[in-house]
């Protein structure tokens, strides 16, 4: 049911973490981040080149999901209730939901993000950070991963000023449906393309900067 909803352009949310149900959302204007128009700020490129973090995928999905549900500065409430958490955990078990993690040199989870993969589309759901710039670096790592894997659409659901700084834009729902249809009708994206060392071992920070500096 959840995958059919994404294929139709809708997604679930909850009012609060303690809500007993969910509601379905189909924004009139949709946030997307064009993969070939990703803007990597110079300061973030510098952070990535310094190799402050090690990046992986699907190594700590449950921990990332829990991190995204934690209160954060400017966000005292979360829309991730137990029903939503259970649904995405089930999708992850089926190989349809993925996480990207950033780890410190001491092996601590510094931040991460998660979302849903369907065809050549990736639907970003939420991100969190415990160390400065960790979630931003995870976003850069995600875009590099999606570009390597032949993805065609990165759905951000809504446009925020934070995402706009990375090149995200807002498009009408009808234009979004055209892009979604194209991403679902061709070859599926490979979320683990280009992994280094083994499944889920993401590119290094320097490699991410290199990949994002290339144009197609």
WOWO-V288989 format. One record per residue. N is the residue number from 1. RES is the residue in three letters. SS is DSSP state (hx for helix, st for strand, lp for the rest). PSI is psi in whole degrees, -180 to 180 (* if undefined). D_LAST is the distance of its C-alpha to the last C-alpha in Angstrom with 2 decimals. Layout:
# WOWO-V288989
n=N res=RES ss=SS psi=PSI d_last=D_LAST
n=N res=RES ss=SS psi=PSI d_last=D_LAST
This chain:
# WOWO-V288989
n=1 res=UNK ss=lp psi=-44 d_last=35.28
n=2 res=UNK ss=hx psi=-41 d_last=32.72
n=3 res=UNK ss=hx psi=-36 d_last=29.82
n=4 res=UNK ss=hx psi=-37 d_last=31.17
n=5 res=UNK ss=hx psi=-47 d_last=31.21
n=6 res=UNK ss=hx psi=-41 d_last=27.53
n=7 res=UNK ss=hx psi=-21 d_last=26.78
n=8 res=UNK ss=lp psi=-3 d_last=28.92
n=9 res=UNK ss=lp psi=16 d_last=27.23
n=10 res=UNK ss=lp psi=159 d_last=30.02
n=11 res=UNK ss=st psi=158 d_last=30.55
n=12 res=UNK ss=st psi=152 d_last=33.71
n=13 res=UNK ss=st psi=165 d_last=35.09
n=14 res=UNK ss=lp psi=155 d_last=38.51
n=15 res=UNK ss=lp psi=-43 d_last=40.51
n=16 res=UNK ss=lp psi=168 d_last=41.46
n=17 res=UNK ss=lp psi=-28 d_last=41.45
n=18 res=UNK ss=lp psi=11 d_last=44.98
n=19 res=UNK ss=lp psi=145 d_last=44.35
n=20 res=UNK ss=lp psi=-3 d_last=45.70
n=21 res=UNK ss=lp psi=-179 d_last=43.29
n=22 res=UNK ss=lp psi=166 d_last=39.81
n=23 res=UNK ss=st psi=159 d_last=38.61
n=24 res=UNK ss=st psi=141 d_last=35.64
n=25 res=UNK ss=st psi=135 d_last=33.20
n=26 res=UNK ss=lp psi=90 d_last=31.14
n=27 res=UNK ss=lp psi=143 d_last=30.01
n=28 res=UNK ss=lp psi=-31 d_last=30.23
n=29 res=UNK ss=st psi=129 d_last=27.14
n=30 res=UNK ss=st psi=141 d_last=24.49
n=31 res=UNK ss=st psi=130 d_last=22.32
n=32 res=UNK ss=st psi=154 d_last=18.66
n=33 res=UNK ss=lp psi=100 d_last=15.88
n=34 res=UNK ss=lp psi=122 d_last=12.52
n=35 res=UNK ss=hx psi=-35 d_last=10.31
n=36 res=UNK ss=hx psi=4 d_last=7.25
n=37 res=UNK ss=hx psi=20 d_last=10.20
n=38 res=UNK ss=lp psi=131 d_last=12.14
n=39 res=UNK ss=lp psi=117 d_last=14.43
n=40 res=UNK ss=lp psi=105 d_last=15.80
n=41 res=UNK ss=lp psi=146 d_last=19.21
n=42 res=UNK ss=hx psi=-39 d_last=20.44
n=43 res=UNK ss=hx psi=-36 d_last=23.46
n=44 res=UNK ss=hx psi=-37 d_last=21.63
n=45 res=UNK ss=hx psi=-40 d_last=19.42
n=46 res=UNK ss=hx psi=-43 d_last=22.82
n=47 res=UNK ss=hx psi=-45 d_last=24.31
n=48 res=UNK ss=hx psi=-42 d_last=21.66
n=49 res=UNK ss=hx psi=-26 d_last=22.10
n=50 res=UNK ss=lp psi=-6 d_last=25.82
n=51 res=UNK ss=lp psi=45 d_last=25.49
n=52 res=UNK ss=lp psi=-26 d_last=27.92
n=53 res=UNK ss=lp psi=153 d_last=26.81
n=54 res=UNK ss=st psi=135 d_last=26.16
n=55 res=UNK ss=st psi=137 d_last=23.85
n=56 res=UNK ss=st psi=172 d_last=24.69
n=57 res=UNK ss=st psi=135 d_last=24.23
n=58 res=UNK ss=lp psi=22 d_last=27.25
n=59 res=UNK ss=lp psi=-21 d_last=29.71
n=60 res=UNK ss=lp psi=53 d_last=31.61
n=61 res=UNK ss=hx psi=-47 d_last=30.81
n=62 res=UNK ss=hx psi=-39 d_last=34.38
n=63 res=UNK ss=hx psi=-37 d_last=34.47
n=64 res=UNK ss=hx psi=-44 d_last=31.27
n=65 res=UNK ss=hx psi=-44 d_last=32.69
n=66 res=UNK ss=hx psi=-39 d_last=35.93
n=67 res=UNK ss=hx psi=-38 d_last=34.27
n=68 res=UNK ss=hx psi=-24 d_last=32.54
n=69 res=UNK ss=hx psi=-8 d_last=35.99
n=70 res=UNK ss=lp psi=146 d_last=37.69
n=71 res=UNK ss=lp psi=147 d_last=38.88
n=72 res=UNK ss=st psi=163 d_last=36.90
n=73 res=UNK ss=lp psi=125 d_last=37.50
n=74 res=UNK ss=lp psi=-1 d_last=37.24
n=75 res=UNK ss=st psi=89 d_last=37.17
n=76 res=UNK ss=lp psi=-20 d_last=40.62
n=77 res=UNK ss=lp psi=154 d_last=39.99
n=78 res=UNK ss=lp psi=153 d_last=37.41
n=79 res=UNK ss=lp psi=3 d_last=36.56
n=80 res=UNK ss=lp psi=100 d_last=36.35
n=81 res=UNK ss=lp psi=175 d_last=39.74
n=82 res=UNK ss=hx psi=-36 d_last=41.05
n=83 res=UNK ss=hx psi=-44 d_last=40.16
n=84 res=UNK ss=hx psi=-43 d_last=36.49
n=85 res=UNK ss=hx psi=-42 d_last=36.43
n=86 res=UNK ss=hx psi=-40 d_last=38.10
n=87 res=UNK ss=hx psi=-43 d_last=35.73
n=88 res=UNK ss=hx psi=-30 d_last=32.56
n=89 res=UNK ss=hx psi=-39 d_last=34.31
n=90 res=UNK ss=hx psi=-40 d_last=35.07
n=91 res=UNK ss=hx psi=-38 d_last=31.48
n=92 res=UNK ss=hx psi=-41 d_last=30.47
n=93 res=UNK ss=hx psi=-27 d_last=33.20
n=94 res=UNK ss=lp psi=-2 d_last=31.70
n=95 res=UNK ss=lp psi=18 d_last=28.24
n=96 res=UNK ss=lp psi=-13 d_last=26.81
n=97 res=UNK ss=st psi=139 d_last=26.83
n=98 res=UNK ss=st psi=157 d_last=25.16
n=99 res=UNK ss=st psi=154 d_last=25.52
n=100 res=UNK ss=st psi=131 d_last=23.71
n=101 res=UNK ss=st psi=147 d_last=26.27
n=102 res=UNK ss=st psi=129 d_last=26.63
n=103 res=UNK ss=st psi=144 d_last=29.68
n=104 res=UNK ss=lp psi=171 d_last=31.70
n=105 res=UNK ss=lp psi=-24 d_last=33.00
n=106 res=UNK ss=lp psi=3 d_last=36.21
n=107 res=UNK ss=lp psi=17 d_last=34.64
n=108 res=UNK ss=lp psi=143 d_last=35.00
n=109 res=UNK ss=st psi=113 d_last=32.63
n=110 res=UNK ss=st psi=-25 d_last=31.20
n=111 res=UNK ss=st psi=174 d_last=29.16
n=112 res=UNK ss=st psi=177 d_last=26.96
n=113 res=UNK ss=st psi=163 d_last=25.52
n=114 res=UNK ss=st psi=162 d_last=25.73
n=115 res=UNK ss=st psi=-173 d_last=24.60
n=116 res=UNK ss=st psi=136 d_last=24.63
n=117 res=UNK ss=st psi=131 d_last=22.29
n=118 res=UNK ss=st psi=115 d_last=22.72
n=119 res=UNK ss=lp psi=-128 d_last=20.63
n=120 res=UNK ss=lp psi=27 d_last=16.94
n=121 res=UNK ss=st psi=143 d_last=18.20
n=122 res=UNK ss=st psi=128 d_last=19.29
n=123 res=UNK ss=st psi=102 d_last=22.12
n=124 res=UNK ss=st psi=132 d_last=22.68
n=125 res=UNK ss=st psi=-55 d_last=26.43
n=126 res=UNK ss=st psi=161 d_last=27.62
n=127 res=UNK ss=st psi=162 d_last=27.30
n=128 res=UNK ss=st psi=162 d_last=29.92
n=129 res=UNK ss=st psi=142 d_last=30.51
n=130 res=UNK ss=lp psi=-17 d_last=33.55
n=131 res=UNK ss=lp psi=138 d_last=32.23
n=132 res=UNK ss=lp psi=132 d_last=30.64
n=133 res=UNK ss=lp psi=1 d_last=26.84
n=134 res=UNK ss=hx psi=-45 d_last=26.73
n=135 res=UNK ss=hx psi=-35 d_last=25.41
n=136 res=UNK ss=hx psi=-42 d_last=22.78
n=137 res=UNK ss=hx psi=-35 d_last=21.62
n=138 res=UNK ss=hx psi=-37 d_last=21.71
n=139 res=UNK ss=hx psi=-44 d_last=19.43
n=140 res=UNK ss=hx psi=-41 d_last=16.83
n=141 res=UNK ss=hx psi=-38 d_last=17.54
n=142 res=UNK ss=hx psi=-47 d_last=17.21
n=143 res=UNK ss=hx psi=-43 d_last=13.77
n=144 res=UNK ss=hx psi=-42 d_last=12.62
n=145 res=UNK ss=hx psi=-44 d_last=14.65
n=146 res=UNK ss=hx psi=-39 d_last=13.39
n=147 res=UNK ss=hx psi=-43 d_last=9.69
n=148 res=UNK ss=hx psi=-35 d_last=11.13
n=149 res=UNK ss=lp psi=4 d_last=13.47
n=150 res=UNK ss=lp psi=25 d_last=11.47
n=151 res=UNK ss=lp psi=155 d_last=13.05
n=152 res=UNK ss=lp psi=-14 d_last=12.62
n=153 res=UNK ss=st psi=130 d_last=15.17
n=154 res=UNK ss=st psi=105 d_last=16.57
n=155 res=UNK ss=st psi=123 d_last=19.99
n=156 res=UNK ss=st psi=4 d_last=21.89
n=157 res=UNK ss=st psi=-67 d_last=24.94
n=158 res=UNK ss=lp psi=159 d_last=26.04
n=159 res=UNK ss=lp psi=127 d_last=24.63
n=160 res=UNK ss=lp psi=162 d_last=26.24
n=161 res=UNK ss=hx psi=-33 d_last=26.18
n=162 res=UNK ss=hx psi=-49 d_last=25.01
n=163 res=UNK ss=hx psi=-33 d_last=21.88
n=164 res=UNK ss=hx psi=-31 d_last=21.33
n=165 res=UNK ss=lp psi=-16 d_last=21.04
n=166 res=UNK ss=lp psi=4 d_last=17.82
n=167 res=UNK ss=lp psi=4 d_last=16.32
n=168 res=UNK ss=lp psi=148 d_last=18.13
n=169 res=UNK ss=st psi=171 d_last=19.54
n=170 res=UNK ss=st psi=132 d_last=22.41
n=171 res=UNK ss=st psi=155 d_last=22.45
n=172 res=UNK ss=st psi=154 d_last=25.50
n=173 res=UNK ss=hx psi=-38 d_last=26.48
n=174 res=UNK ss=hx psi=-38 d_last=26.16
n=175 res=UNK ss=hx psi=-36 d_last=22.48
n=176 res=UNK ss=hx psi=-43 d_last=21.95
n=177 res=UNK ss=hx psi=-34 d_last=23.79
n=178 res=UNK ss=hx psi=-47 d_last=21.55
n=179 res=UNK ss=hx psi=-40 d_last=18.41
n=180 res=UNK ss=hx psi=-45 d_last=20.57
n=181 res=UNK ss=hx psi=-42 d_last=21.83
n=182 res=UNK ss=hx psi=-38 d_last=18.46
n=183 res=UNK ss=hx psi=-24 d_last=17.51
n=184 res=UNK ss=hx psi=-14 d_last=20.94
n=185 res=UNK ss=hx psi=-17 d_last=21.26
n=186 res=UNK ss=lp psi=-157 d_last=18.61
n=187 res=UNK ss=lp psi=145 d_last=18.13
n=188 res=UNK ss=lp psi=148 d_last=18.86
n=189 res=UNK ss=lp psi=152 d_last=16.58
n=190 res=UNK ss=lp psi=105 d_last=17.64
n=191 res=UNK ss=lp psi=-22 d_last=18.61
n=192 res=UNK ss=lp psi=16 d_last=19.65
n=193 res=UNK ss=lp psi=136 d_last=16.79
n=194 res=UNK ss=lp psi=8 d_last=16.56
n=195 res=UNK ss=lp psi=145 d_last=19.90
n=196 res=UNK ss=lp psi=123 d_last=21.84
n=197 res=UNK ss=lp psi=-28 d_last=25.51
n=198 res=UNK ss=lp psi=169 d_last=26.02
n=199 res=UNK ss=lp psi=120 d_last=25.21
n=200 res=UNK ss=lp psi=-9 d_last=24.47
n=201 res=UNK ss=st psi=101 d_last=24.12
n=202 res=UNK ss=lp psi=168 d_last=20.97
n=203 res=UNK ss=lp psi=154 d_last=18.93
n=204 res=UNK ss=lp psi=168 d_last=20.84
n=205 res=UNK ss=hx psi=-44 d_last=20.33
n=206 res=UNK ss=hx psi=-40 d_last=19.11
n=207 res=UNK ss=hx psi=-38 d_last=16.56
n=208 res=UNK ss=hx psi=-46 d_last=15.36
n=209 res=UNK ss=hx psi=-42 d_last=14.97
n=210 res=UNK ss=hx psi=-45 d_last=13.06
n=211 res=UNK ss=hx psi=-39 d_last=10.58
n=212 res=UNK ss=hx psi=-13 d_last=10.30
n=213 res=UNK ss=hx psi=-13 d_last=10.00
n=214 res=UNK ss=lp psi=145 d_last=6.75
n=215 res=UNK ss=lp psi=151 d_last=3.77
n=216 res=UNK ss=lp psi=* d_last=0.00
